[in-house]
Amino acid sequence: MNIISSASRQVILDTETTGMNQAGGPVYIGHRIIEIGCVEVINRRLTGRTYHQYINPGQAIDPEAIEVHGITNQRVANEPRFHQIAQEFIDFIDGAEIVAHNANFDVSFMDHEFSKLNPIGPKTKDICSILDSLAIAKRLHPGQKNNLDALCRRYGIDNGRRTYHGALLDAEILADVYLIMTGGQIKFNLSNEKAGQEGGGIKKIDTSAFNLKVVGASADEIVLHEQRLDLIAKSGKCLWRG
C-alpha cells in the first residue's frame, strides 16, 4: 500500500447517519445519511472549496447516534431529502479521489442512497477512486489507537471544537490529519519517550515517491549570507562557521 496518492484532486469526506450497522449486516441496513461534509484538496493543497449538506432521512434518528453527532430529528425536519441534493453532491465528488476515515462505512451509505434514486444512481467506485485514511494510519501506527481524536493528539492538531462529531468539521480535521500523515517527517519529539509510543518519537515516512526539486543558493545569495555571518562574528563566535 503506497501512502502517497497520485491523485491531483481529492475530496476529504465524512458523513453522519441515523444509526450504525446492524449485527452481521451491511452498514446501511435500516439507516440513512443525515449530513455530508466534503473538503476539496488539489495537488495536496486545500482550495477552500467545500460541500456541506444536512438531509432529512424520512425516519427517526437513533438516540445513540444523536449522542455521538448531536443531530436531532428536529434539526433535519426541514432539510431536503437525499434525492433532491443527489446531483449536486455527485457533481462535487465526480472524478475525484475520496479520502475517508473507515471509508467502507461512508461509501456503503452513499451507495445505498444512490441505489434508492430514480433512476438508480452510480456506485461510488464508478465515479471516484477511494482511499481509506484509517488503513494508512494503521499501517503507520500499528497497534495504536487510530481514530480521529487519537491522530489529532499524535500530530498536534487542535480539535477543540469537536464536542460532537459533525461531517464538515470532521472532514476539515481529517484533511489536516491526512496531509500531515502522508507528508514526510511529521513530528520531532525531544523528550525521553520511546519511538512508537503514543505521541512519542520521531516518525519518518518514505519520501522516495516525492518529486522533490533541490534549489541551491545563487552566487549573490552566498555573498549576502557570508556578509551576514561576518556581522554575527563581530559580536562573538559564529556557530554557523564552527
Order of alpha helices (4+ residues) and beta strands (2+ residues): beta-beta-beta-alpha-alpha-alpha-beta-alpha-alpha-beta-alpha-alpha-alpha-alpha
